[in-house]
Amino acid sequence: MRQILVFKQDGCPPCKHILPYCNRIGNYYQTSPKVPQQNKITTHIVDIRDPNYMAITASYGVNSTPTIIGLVNNQLVGRVTGANEEKIEDLYYKTSIQ
């Protein structure tokens, strides 16, 4: 299973900027016929202030937002902190081929 976790919080301008981009690229890696089925990625948006997600936020050591984490079979592939679209796109690609 390939996943991208996008850790964000309300009131974070870089998060507000990058969320539409993550949704767009996440949709591509989930639905595009150009991406083989075994390489599809599911994107999850995680609000670090939501009590339901505090354990997962802590388990990945997220203390700034936005933080984007790539996982394959629950193993860390990579991590991007900040709203750098190029680095985020590279993380999606790396997660899809790992």
C-alpha positions in Angstrom: 0.0 0.0 0.0 1.4 3.4 -1.0 0.3 6.4 1.0 1.1 10.1 1.3 0.2 11.7 4.6 -0.2 15.5 4.4 0.1 17.0 7.9 -1.5 20.4 8.2 -3.2 22.7 10.6 -5.8 25.5 10.3 -4.4 29.0 10.1 -1.2 27.8 8.4 -0.6 29.9 5.2 1.8 27.4 3.6 -0.7 24.6 4.3 -3.5 26.6 2.7 -1.3 27.1 -0.3 -0.1 23.5 -0.7 -3.3 21.6 0.0 -4.9 22.2 -3.5 -1.6 21.1 -5.1 -1.4 17.9 -2.9 -5.1 17.1 -3.8 -4.4 17.6 -7.5 -1.2 15.5 -7.7 -2.7 13.0 -5.3 -5.7 12.6 -7.6 -3.4 12.0 -10.5 -1.5 9.3 -8.7 -4.8 7.7 -7.6 -6.8 7.9 -10.8 -4.6 8.3 -13.8 -4.5 5.4 -16.3 -0.8 6.3 -16.8 0.0 5.1 -13.2 0.0 1.3 -13.0 -2.5 -0.1 -10.5 0.3 -1.4 -8.2 1.8 2.1 -8.1 -1.4 4.0 -7.1 -1.1 6.3 -4.1 -3.7 7.2 -1.5 -3.4 10.7 -0.1 -4.6 11.4 3.5 -4.9 14.9 4.9 -4.1 14.9 8.6 -4.9 17.9 10.9 -2.3 17.8 13.6 -4.7 19.5 16.1 -7.4 16.9 15.7 -7.3 14.7 18.8 -8.0 11.7 16.6 -4.7 12.2 14.8 -2.4 13.1 17.7 -0.9 9.7 18.0 0.0 9.4 14.3 1.3 13.0 14.4 3.6 12.1 17.3 4.6 8.8 15.9 6.1 10.5 12.8 7.6 13.3 14.9 5.7 16.0 13.1 6.2 19.4 14.8 5.8 21.8 11.9 3.4 22.1 9.0 3.0 21.4 6.3 4.9 18.1 6.5 4.3 15.5 3.8 5.3 11.9 4.4 5.5 9.1 1.8 4.9 5.5 2.9 5.1 2.1 1.1 3.7 -0.8 3.2 3.9 1.5 6.2 7.7 2.0 5.7 8.9 5.6 5.4 10.0 6.4 1.9 10.6 10.2 2.3 9.6 13.4 4.0 9.1 17.0 2.9 8.6 19.8 5.4 7.4 23.1 3.8 5.4 24.0 0.7 8.0 23.2 -1.9 5.9 21.8 -4.8 8.9 20.4 -6.6 10.0 18.4 -3.6 6.5 17.2 -3.0 6.1 16.1 -6.6 9.4 14.2 -6.2 8.1 12.5 -3.1 5.0 11.4 -4.9 7.1 10.0 -7.7 9.5 8.3 -5.3 6.6 6.8 -3.4 5.0 5.5 -6.6 8.1 3.6 -7.8 9.5 2.4 -4.5 
